[in-house]
Amino acid sequence: MVGDGLINEEQLQKALGVQSKNGERLGKTLINMGFVSEERILQALERQLGIERVNLLQYPLDRDAALLIPAQLAERHKVLPLKKAGRRLILAMADPTNFFAIDDVRMVTGFDVQPVIVAEGELEQAIGNAYGVRDIVERAVTKLQEEELAAVSEIQTADDAPIIGIVNGLISQAVRARSSDIHIEPMERQVRVRFRIDGVLREIVTFPKATQNAIVSRIKIMADMDIAEKRMPQDGRIKVQEKGRDIDIRASTLPTVLGEKVVLRILDRAAVVLDISSLGFSKHNFERYQRMYSQSYGMILVTGPTGSGKTTTLYSTLVEINSPEKNIITIEDPVEYMLAGVNQILVNSKAGLTFASGLRSILRQDPNIVMVGEIRDSETADIAVRAALTGHLVLSTLHTNDATGAISRLIDMGAEPFLVASSVLGVVAQRLVRIICPNCKESYSLEAGSTDQLFLKSSREFSDEALKERLANPNLTLYRGRGCERCGGSGYRGRMTINEVMPLSPGLQEALIHQSSARELFSIATGEGMVPMRQDGILKALDGLTTVDEVIRVAYSGV
């Protein structure tokens, strides 16, 4: 690919570095990093290996051929039998160099195997269709309707095979779709199921209203909740295995006027790459952030709304700075991912273990680095500030809209301005934007009067002269995704951060001590080189990583 000019040597080395940590195929890593489209990878493999490339979207599914191998084998190796040709079996493969998969299929079927190359997204969808995750759900609903579910006890039905099939099918489908949350919502005449994929909710399926109580009861049983309690919210945890890996699920129920709403937060550790270089920091912002977390003491705050990737940023930072010479302790609610070599504590309010009490105990454990999941109250803020002043590197999160707002929030919690100025190394404010799907990415020109054009026109007040020059170009080219099977028709696949990084410089420290306003702090920070979050988003849109629509969706403040 380097020889053909599809990627350059620098991109190859970056991808190899990420691949050494995530263990994925190099081609998949290159695609996920946005360096090359999947179609180009497939073309290169077809030419190099002399194996035919097949488009599964135009290939009819042969269920008889597919059922020659079990679903577990197809999912484990990402393969699917397409058709029998005499004693040969045409086998669709995402990785045709996986000779172990070819041998397994040959032994199970007794056929000679002829591999063909297919896109991984197309293959995953075809496997789902062939082995019937959706079919399980549809058959279960049909069976329940035949049994007149409304007349059956919901406690009995919660243990019935059809309901078990529905819940397990939803979880399997959500994991396949890279969903972070499953929303099961009671409506007036039906039950709606939506998945949050790449930060956006998509409606997946609806069930008859009569299945509502049985589905909720089944989830409560799995999450060890009180099945009889319907008037109060409840929380629980579920552990399942999907495609050979452990999946942790946080379950939450909430009573509404139409019944209980359930949200399942999926924590798929295998799907998360805790690599700081893959988060989406620009070179300028990463260098500023790297200087912050390379310090031996002080406080670093990552801020943003719920679901903006703050915890992932902190985890990736801990992985980056972890070493045998350092004692790292975290206190979290919940512990989302286990980190090797890091001592992680789970908050237990019922037992009296809060962020504040846990943090006090941590400081008696001789830590070098402390991560506090969230600063929620004045007591935690005070202890964290004093820990940063006494030789510890403290990482934590706050819920504020921008970097300067985090400073104001700490002071509102009762921290003295001079202590904040002395303890805080800097603040990272961030949002998550969707990445344009590399498989269906296309360029387009701005139309006069369009939302994109008006937004970019209003953004020319930024001080960056190079950016203003790019925005003033009448032939400005932008990028978007057409929508394909790999991205589910959305035009996006995966997410990255847009952020602003504000180290607390001497100028900002002095302004803080004199209790300057957030607007004044922002003016000083931008004058010292801070790139505002909206500007970072626009630069990434101009570089073809995301779209202007995404920047507007997550970072537009109306000013």
C-alpha positions as CSV (number, residue, x, y, z in Angstrom):
1,M,0.0,0.0,0.0
2,V,2.9,2.3,0.7
3,G,4.4,1.4,-2.7
4,D,1.0,2.2,-4.4
5,G,0.7,5.5,-2.6
6,L,-2.4,4.5,-0.7
7,I,-0.7,5.4,2.6
8,N,2.6,7.0,3.6
9,E,5.4,5.7,5.8
10,E,4.4,7.9,8.8
11,Q,0.8,6.6,8.6
12,L,2.0,3.0,8.4
13,Q,4.2,3.4,11.5
14,K,1.4,5.0,13.5
15,A,-1.0,2.2,12.5
16,L,1.6,-0.4,13.5
17,G,1.9,1.2,16.9
18,V,-1.8,1.1,17.5
19,Q,-2.0,-2.5,16.1
20,S,0.6,-3.7,18.6
21,K,-1.8,-2.6,21.4
22,N,-5.2,-3.6,20.0
23,G,-4.1,-6.9,18.3
24,E,-6.4,-6.2,15.3
25,R,-5.5,-6.8,11.6
26,L,-3.3,-4.0,10.2
27,G,-5.9,-3.3,7.4
28,K,-8.7,-2.9,10.0
29,T,-6.5,-0.6,12.0
30,L,-5.7,1.6,9.0
31,I,-9.4,1.8,8.2
32,N,-10.4,2.8,11.7
33,M,-7.7,5.5,11.9
34,G,-9.1,7.0,8.6
35,F,-5.9,6.5,6.6
36,V,-7.4,4.5,3.8
37,S,-10.9,3.2,2.8
38,E,-11.9,-0.4,3.2
39,E,-12.5,-0.7,-0.6
40,R,-8.8,0.3,-1.3
41,I,-7.7,-2.3,1.2
42,L,-9.8,-5.0,-0.5
43,Q,-8.5,-4.0,-3.9
44,A,-4.9,-4.2,-2.7
45,L,-5.6,-7.7,-1.2
46,E,-7.3,-8.9,-4.3
47,R,-4.3,-7.9,-6.4
48,Q,-1.7,-9.2,-4.0
49,L,-3.3,-12.5,-3.1
50,G,-5.1,-13.3,-6.4
51,I,-8.4,-13.9,-4.5
52,E,-11.7,-12.7,-5.9
53,R,-13.4,-9.7,-4.2
54,V,-17.1,-10.3,-3.7
55,N,-19.8,-7.7,-2.9
56,L,-22.1,-9.4,-0.5
57,L,-24.8,-6.8,-1.0
58,Q,-25.3,-8.2,-4.5
59,Y,-24.9,-11.8,-3.5
60,P,-28.1,-13.8,-2.6
61,L,-27.9,-15.6,0.8
62,D,-27.8,-19.4,0.5
63,R,-29.1,-20.6,3.9
64,D,-28.4,-24.2,3.2
65,A,-24.7,-23.4,2.5
66,A,-24.5,-21.1,5.6
67,L,-25.9,-23.8,7.9
68,L,-23.0,-26.1,7.0
69,I,-21.1,-24.5,9.8
70,P,-22.3,-23.4,13.3
71,A,-23.0,-19.7,14.0
72,Q,-20.2,-19.7,16.7
73,L,-17.6,-20.7,14.1
74,A,-18.8,-18.1,11.6
75,E,-18.7,-15.4,14.3
76,R,-15.3,-16.4,15.7
77,H,-13.5,-16.5,12.4
78,K,-15.7,-13.9,10.6
79,V,-16.5,-16.3,7.7
80,L,-19.7,-17.3,5.9
81,P,-20.3,-20.1,3.3
82,L,-21.8,-18.6,0.2
83,K,-22.5,-21.6,-2.0
84,K,-21.6,-25.2,-2.8
85,A,-19.9,-25.8,-6.2
86,G,-19.4,-29.6,-6.4
87,R,-17.0,-30.5,-3.7
88,R,-15.9,-26.9,-3.3
89,L,-17.4,-24.4,-0.7
90,I,-17.2,-20.7,-1.6
91,L,-16.3,-19.1,1.7
92,A,-16.6,-15.3,2.3
93,M,-13.8,-14.1,4.5
94,A,-12.8,-10.7,5.9
95,D,-9.2,-12.0,6.3
96,P,-8.4,-14.6,3.6
97,T,-5.0,-15.2,5.1
98,N,-6.6,-16.8,8.2
99,F,-5.6,-20.4,7.4
100,F,-6.8,-21.6,10.8
101,A,-10.3,-20.6,9.8
102,I,-10.0,-22.3,6.4
103,D,-8.8,-25.5,8.1
104,D,-11.7,-25.4,10.7
105,V,-14.3,-25.0,8.0
106,R,-12.7,-27.8,5.9
107,M,-12.8,-30.2,8.9
108,V,-16.4,-29.3,9.9
109,T,-17.9,-29.4,6.4
110,G,-15.7,-32.0,4.6
111,F,-15.6,-29.6,1.6
112,D,-12.6,-28.0,-0.2
113,V,-12.6,-24.3,0.7
114,Q,-12.3,-21.5,-1.9
115,P,-12.0,-18.2,-0.1
116,V,-13.3,-14.9,-1.5
117,I,-12.6,-11.4,0.0
118,V,-15.5,-9.4,1.4
119,A,-15.9,-6.2,3.4
120,E,-16.1,-6.8,7.1
121,G,-19.2,-4.7,7.6
122,E,-21.0,-6.5,4.9
123,L,-19.9,-9.9,6.3
124,E,-21.1,-9.1,9.9
125,Q,-24.5,-8.1,8.6
126,A,-24.7,-11.2,6.4
127,I,-23.8,-13.4,9.4
128,G,-26.5,-11.8,11.4
129,N,-29.0,-12.4,8.7
130,A,-27.9,-16.0,8.1
131,Y,-27.9,-17.1,11.8
132,G,-31.0,-15.1,12.7
133,V,-30.5,-12.7,15.7
134,R,-33.4,-10.7,14.3
135,D,-35.2,-13.9,13.4
136,I,-35.0,-15.1,17.1
137,V,-36.6,-11.8,18.2
138,E,-39.4,-12.0,15.6
139,R,-40.1,-15.7,16.3
140,A,-40.2,-15.0,20.0
141,V,-42.7,-12.2,19.6
142,T,-44.9,-14.3,17.3
143,K,-44.9,-17.2,19.8
144,L,-45.8,-14.8,22.6
145,Q,-48.7,-13.4,20.6
146,E,-49.9,-16.9,19.9
147,E,-49.9,-17.6,23.6
148,E,-51.9,-14.4,24.3
149,L,-49.2,-12.9,26.5
150,A,-51.6,-10.4,28.2
151,A,-53.2,-13.3,30.0
152,V,-50.0,-14.8,31.3
153,S,-48.2,-13.9,34.5
154,E,-45.2,-11.7,33.8
155,I,-43.1,-13.5,36.4
156,Q,-43.7,-16.8,34.6
157,T,-43.1,-15.3,31.2
158,A,-39.9,-13.7,32.3
159,D,-38.4,-17.2,32.4
160,D,-40.0,-18.4,29.2
161,A,-37.7,-19.1,26.2
162,P,-39.3,-16.5,23.9
163,I,-38.6,-13.7,26.3
164,I,-35.1,-14.9,27.0
165,G,-34.6,-15.0,23.2
166,I,-35.8,-11.5,22.8
167,V,-33.5,-10.0,25.5
168,N,-30.5,-12.1,24.5
169,G,-31.2,-11.2,20.8
170,L,-31.3,-7.5,21.6
171,I,-28.0,-7.6,23.5
172,S,-26.3,-9.6,20.7
173,Q,-27.6,-7.2,18.0
174,A,-26.5,-4.2,20.1
175,V,-22.9,-5.6,20.5
176,R,-22.7,-6.3,16.7
177,A,-23.8,-2.7,16.0
178,R,-21.2,-1.2,18.3
179,S,-24.0,0.3,20.4
180,S,-23.2,1.9,23.7
181,D,-26.8,1.9,25.1
182,I,-30.0,0.0,24.6
183,H,-33.2,2.1,25.3
184,I,-36.4,0.0,25.9
185,E,-39.2,2.6,26.1
186,P,-42.9,2.1,26.8
187,M,-45.2,3.8,24.3
188,E,-49.0,4.0,24.4
189,R,-49.5,1.0,22.0
190,Q,-46.1,-0.6,21.7
191,V,-42.6,-0.9,23.1
192,R,-39.9,0.9,21.2
193,V,-36.2,-0.2,21.2
194,R,-33.5,2.2,20.2
195,F,-29.7,1.8,20.1
196,R,-27.2,4.6,20.7
197,I,-24.6,4.1,18.0
198,D,-21.7,6.6,17.7
199,G,-23.6,8.9,20.1
200,V,-26.9,9.1,18.2
201,L,-30.1,7.1,18.9
202,R,-31.5,4.9,16.2
203,E,-34.8,3.1,16.3
204,I,-34.2,-0.6,15.8
205,V,-37.5,-2.5,16.5
206,T,-40.9,-2.2,18.1
207,F,-42.7,-4.9,20.2
208,P,-46.3,-5.3,21.0
209,K,-47.4,-3.5,24.2
210,A,-48.3,-6.9,25.8
211,T,-44.6,-7.9,25.9
212,Q,-43.5,-4.9,28.0
213,N,-43.8,-6.2,31.5
214,A,-42.3,-9.6,30.6
215,I,-39.2,-8.0,29.0
216,V,-38.7,-5.6,31.9
217,S,-39.1,-8.5,34.4
218,R,-36.5,-10.6,32.5
219,I,-34.0,-7.8,32.6
220,K,-34.6,-7.3,36.3
221,I,-34.0,-11.0,37.0
222,M,-30.7,-10.8,35.0
223,A,-29.6,-7.6,36.8
224,D,-30.6,-9.0,40.3
225,M,-33.2,-6.2,40.8
226,D,-36.5,-6.4,42.8
227,I,-39.0,-7.7,40.3
228,A,-41.9,-6.6,42.3
229,E,-40.8,-2.9,42.7
230,K,-42.2,-0.8,39.9
231,R,-42.6,2.6,41.6
232,M,-39.0,3.4,42.3
233,P,-35.9,3.6,40.0
234,Q,-33.5,0.7,40.2
235,D,-29.9,0.0,39.1
236,G,-28.2,-3.3,38.5
237,R,-25.4,-5.1,36.6
238,I,-25.5,-7.9,34.1
239,K,-22.5,-9.9,32.8
240,V,-22.9,-11.8,29.5
241,Q,-20.6,-13.5,27.0
242,E,-21.0,-12.4,23.4
243,K,-18.7,-13.6,20.6
244,G,-16.3,-15.2,23.0
245,R,-15.7,-12.0,25.1
246,D,-17.1,-10.8,28.4
247,I,-19.6,-7.9,28.2
248,D,-20.5,-5.8,31.3
249,I,-24.0,-4.2,31.2
250,R,-25.3,-1.5,33.6
251,A,-29.1,-1.7,33.8
252,S,-31.3,1.1,34.9
253,T,-35.1,1.2,35.3
254,L,-37.2,4.3,35.6
255,P,-41.0,4.4,36.2
256,T,-43.0,6.5,33.7
257,V,-46.7,7.0,33.2
258,L,-46.7,4.4,30.5
259,G,-44.6,1.8,32.4
260,E,-41.0,1.2,33.2
261,K,-38.3,2.5,30.9
262,V,-35.1,0.5,30.8
263,V,-31.6,1.6,29.7
264,L,-28.8,-0.9,29.3
265,R,-25.3,0.7,29.1
266,I,-23.0,-1.8,27.3
267,L,-19.3,-1.8,28.4
268,D,-17.5,-3.9,25.9
269,R,-13.8,-3.7,27.0
270,A,-12.6,-5.5,23.9
271,A,-14.1,-2.7,21.7
272,V,-12.3,0.1,23.5
273,V,-8.7,0.9,22.6
274,L,-7.2,2.9,25.4
275,D,-4.5,4.6,23.3
276,I,-4.1,8.3,23.8
277,S,-2.9,8.7,20.2
278,S,-6.2,7.5,18.8
279,L,-8.4,9.9,20.8
280,G,-8.3,12.6,18.1
281,F,-6.1,15.3,19.7
282,S,-4.6,17.6,17.1
283,K,-0.8,17.9,17.2
284,H,-1.0,21.3,18.8
285,N,-3.4,20.2,21.5
286,F,-1.7,16.9,22.2
287,E,1.7,18.6,22.8
288,R,0.0,20.9,25.3
289,Y,-1.8,18.1,27.1
290,Q,1.4,15.9,27.1
291,R,3.3,18.6,28.9
292,M,0.5,18.6,31.6
293,Y,0.4,14.9,32.3
294,S,4.2,14.6,32.2
295,Q,4.4,16.7,35.5
296,S,5.0,14.9,38.8
297,Y,2.3,16.8,40.7
298,G,-0.7,19.0,40.2
299,M,-4.3,18.6,39.0
300,I,-5.5,17.9,35.5
301,L,-9.3,18.3,34.9
302,V,-11.2,16.8,31.9
303,T,-14.5,18.5,31.4
304,G,-17.6,18.1,29.3
305,P,-21.2,16.8,29.5
306,T,-22.2,13.2,30.1
307,G,-21.1,10.9,27.3
308,S,-18.3,13.2,26.0
309,G,-15.5,10.6,26.5
310,K,-14.0,12.1,29.6
311,T,-13.4,8.8,31.4
312,T,-11.8,7.2,28.2
313,T,-9.4,10.2,28.0
314,L,-8.4,9.7,31.6
315,Y,-8.0,5.9,31.2
316,S,-5.9,6.4,28.1
317,T,-3.7,8.9,30.0
318,L,-3.2,6.4,32.9
319,V,-2.2,3.7,30.4
320,E,0.3,6.1,28.8
321,I,1.9,7.2,32.1
322,N,1.7,3.8,34.0
323,S,5.0,2.2,34.9
324,P,6.2,-0.2,37.6
325,E,7.9,2.7,39.4
326,K,4.5,4.5,40.0
327,N,1.7,3.7,42.4
328,I,-1.5,4.6,40.7
329,I,-4.8,4.5,42.6
330,T,-8.3,5.4,41.2
331,I,-11.7,5.8,42.9
332,E,-14.6,5.5,40.4
333,D,-18.3,5.2,40.2
334,P,-18.5,2.8,38.4
335,V,-15.2,1.1,37.4
336,E,-15.8,0.9,33.7
337,Y,-12.6,-0.9,32.5
338,M,-10.0,-2.8,34.5
339,L,-6.5,-1.4,34.0
340,A,-3.5,-3.7,34.5
341,G,-1.1,-2.4,37.2
342,V,-3.6,0.1,38.5
343,N,-5.4,-0.1,41.9
344,Q,-9.1,0.7,41.2
345,I,-11.6,1.4,44.0
346,L,-15.4,1.3,43.4
347,V,-17.5,3.9,45.3
348,N,-20.0,2.3,47.7
349,S,-22.2,5.0,49.2
350,K,-24.3,2.5,51.2
351,A,-21.2,1.3,53.0
352,G,-19.9,4.9,53.5
353,L,-17.2,4.7,50.8
354,T,-17.7,8.0,48.9
355,F,-15.3,9.9,46.7
356,A,-14.3,12.1,49.6
357,S,-13.7,9.3,52.2
358,G,-12.1,7.1,49.6
359,L,-9.7,9.9,48.5
360,R,-8.7,10.5,52.2
361,S,-7.8,6.8,52.4
362,I,-6.0,6.8,49.1
363,L,-3.6,9.5,50.3
364,R,-2.5,7.3,53.1
365,Q,-1.5,4.6,50.5
366,D,1.6,6.4,49.3
367,P,0.3,7.1,45.8
368,N,2.1,8.9,43.0
369,I,-0.9,9.3,40.8
370,V,-4.6,9.6,41.8
371,M,-7.6,9.5,39.6
372,V,-10.9,10.7,41.0
373,G,-13.8,9.7,38.7
374,E,-15.7,12.9,39.3
375,I,-15.5,15.9,41.6
376,R,-19.1,16.2,42.7
377,D,-19.0,18.2,46.0
378,S,-17.0,20.7,48.0
379,E,-15.4,18.1,50.2
380,T,-14.0,16.1,47.3
381,A,-12.8,19.3,45.6
382,D,-11.0,20.5,48.7
383,I,-9.2,17.1,49.3
384,A,-8.3,16.8,45.6
385,V,-6.8,20.4,45.5
386,R,-4.7,19.7,48.6
387,A,-3.6,16.4,47.3
388,A,-2.3,18.1,44.1
389,L,-0.5,20.7,46.3
390,T,1.3,18.0,48.3
391,G,3.2,16.1,45.6
392,H,0.5,14.0,43.9
393,L,-0.6,14.1,40.3
394,V,-4.4,14.2,40.4
395,L,-6.7,13.5,37.4
396,S,-10.4,14.1,37.6
397,T,-13.5,15.2,35.7
398,L,-16.1,18.0,36.0
399,H,-19.4,18.7,34.2
400,T,-18.8,22.1,32.6
401,N,-19.2,23.3,29.1
402,D,-15.7,24.6,28.5
403,A,-12.2,24.8,30.0
404,T,-12.6,28.1,31.8
405,G,-15.9,27.0,33.2
406,A,-14.0,24.2,35.1
407,I,-12.0,26.8,37.1
408,S,-15.2,28.8,38.0
409,R,-16.9,25.5,39.0
410,L,-14.0,24.6,41.4
411,I,-14.2,28.0,43.0
412,D,-18.1,27.8,43.3
413,M,-17.5,24.5,45.2
414,G,-15.6,26.5,47.8
415,A,-12.0,26.1,46.7
416,E,-9.9,29.2,47.3
417,P,-8.8,30.9,44.1
418,F,-5.2,31.1,45.2
419,L,-5.2,27.3,45.9
420,V,-6.8,26.5,42.5
421,A,-4.2,28.7,40.8
422,S,-1.4,26.9,42.6
423,S,-2.7,23.3,42.2
424,V,-4.3,23.1,38.7
425,L,-2.0,22.2,35.9
426,G,-4.6,22.7,33.2
427,V,-8.0,21.8,31.8
428,V,-9.1,19.8,28.8
429,A,-12.7,20.4,27.6
430,Q,-14.0,18.0,25.0
431,R,-16.9,16.7,23.0
432,L,-17.3,13.6,20.8
433,V,-18.0,14.0,17.1
434,R,-18.7,11.1,14.6
435,I,-16.0,10.3,12.1
436,I,-16.9,10.2,8.4
437,C,-17.2,6.6,7.2
438,P,-14.0,5.9,5.2
439,N,-15.9,3.4,3.0
440,C,-18.4,5.9,1.6
441,K,-16.6,9.3,2.1
442,E,-17.2,11.9,-0.7
443,S,-16.3,15.5,-1.2
444,Y,-18.8,18.3,-1.9
445,S,-18.8,22.1,-2.4
446,L,-20.6,24.6,-0.2
447,E,-23.9,25.9,-1.4
448,A,-24.6,29.6,-0.8
449,G,-27.1,30.0,2.1
450,S,-26.7,26.5,3.3
451,T,-26.3,25.8,7.1
452,D,-22.7,24.8,6.6
453,Q,-21.9,28.0,4.7
454,L,-23.6,30.2,7.2
455,F,-21.9,28.5,10.2
456,L,-18.4,28.7,8.6
457,K,-19.0,32.3,7.7
458,S,-19.8,33.1,11.3
459,S,-16.6,31.4,12.4
460,R,-14.2,33.7,10.6
461,E,-13.6,35.8,13.7
462,F,-11.1,33.2,15.0
463,S,-7.6,34.7,15.4
464,D,-5.9,31.9,13.4
465,E,-4.9,33.6,10.1
466,A,-4.4,30.3,8.3
467,L,-7.9,29.1,9.2
468,K,-9.4,32.5,8.1
469,E,-7.7,32.1,4.8
470,R,-9.0,28.6,4.3
471,L,-12.6,29.7,5.2
472,A,-12.4,32.6,2.8
473,N,-11.6,30.3,-0.2
474,P,-14.7,30.5,-2.5
475,N,-13.9,26.9,-3.8
476,L,-13.8,25.4,-0.3
477,T,-14.2,21.6,-0.4
478,L,-15.8,19.7,2.5
479,Y,-16.5,16.0,3.1
480,R,-19.4,13.8,4.1
481,G,-20.4,10.1,4.0
482,R,-22.9,8.9,1.4
483,G,-24.1,6.1,3.7
484,C,-23.3,2.4,3.1
485,E,-23.9,-0.9,4.7
486,R,-20.7,-0.7,6.7
487,C,-21.9,2.4,8.5
488,G,-25.6,1.4,8.6
489,G,-26.5,4.2,6.2
490,S,-25.5,7.0,8.6
491,G,-22.4,8.2,6.7
492,Y,-20.4,7.9,10.0
493,R,-18.4,5.2,11.7
494,G,-16.6,5.7,15.0
495,R,-16.0,8.8,17.0
496,M,-13.2,11.2,17.9
497,T,-12.7,14.1,20.3
498,I,-12.8,17.8,19.5
499,N,-11.3,19.7,22.4
500,E,-9.6,22.8,23.8
501,V,-6.6,22.4,26.1
502,M,-5.9,25.2,28.6
503,P,-2.6,24.9,30.6
504,L,-2.8,27.2,33.6
505,S,0.0,29.7,32.7
506,P,1.3,32.4,35.0
507,G,-0.9,34.9,33.3
508,L,-4.0,32.8,33.9
509,Q,-2.9,32.2,37.5
510,E,-2.6,35.9,38.2
511,A,-6.0,36.6,36.6
512,L,-7.5,33.8,38.6
513,I,-6.2,35.2,41.9
514,H,-7.7,38.5,41.0
515,Q,-11.0,36.7,40.4
516,S,-11.3,37.5,36.7
517,S,-14.5,36.4,34.9
518,A,-14.6,33.3,32.7
519,R,-14.8,35.5,29.6
520,E,-11.5,37.3,30.7
521,L,-9.9,33.9,31.3
522,F,-10.9,32.7,27.9
523,S,-9.5,35.8,26.3
524,I,-6.1,35.3,28.0
525,A,-6.1,31.6,27.2
526,T,-6.7,32.1,23.5
527,G,-4.1,34.9,23.4
528,E,-1.6,32.4,24.8
529,G,-2.4,29.8,22.1
530,M,-5.4,27.9,23.2
531,V,-7.4,26.7,20.2
532,P,-11.2,26.9,21.1
533,M,-13.1,23.7,20.8
534,R,-15.3,25.0,18.0
535,Q,-12.2,26.0,16.0
536,D,-10.7,22.5,16.6
537,G,-13.9,21.0,15.2
538,I,-13.9,23.2,12.1
539,L,-10.3,22.3,11.4
540,K,-11.1,18.6,11.6
541,A,-14.1,19.1,9.3
542,L,-11.9,21.0,6.8
543,D,-9.4,18.1,7.0
544,G,-12.2,15.6,6.1
545,L,-12.2,13.8,9.5
546,T,-15.8,14.8,10.4
547,T,-18.5,17.0,9.0
548,V,-19.6,20.6,9.7
549,D,-23.0,19.2,10.7
550,E,-21.4,17.2,13.5
551,V,-19.5,20.3,14.8
552,I,-22.7,22.3,14.8
553,R,-24.5,19.4,16.6
554,V,-22.1,19.1,19.5
555,A,-20.2,22.4,19.8
556,Y,-22.4,25.2,18.6
557,S,-23.2,27.6,21.4
558,G,-25.2,30.2,19.4
559,V,-22.5,32.9,19.8
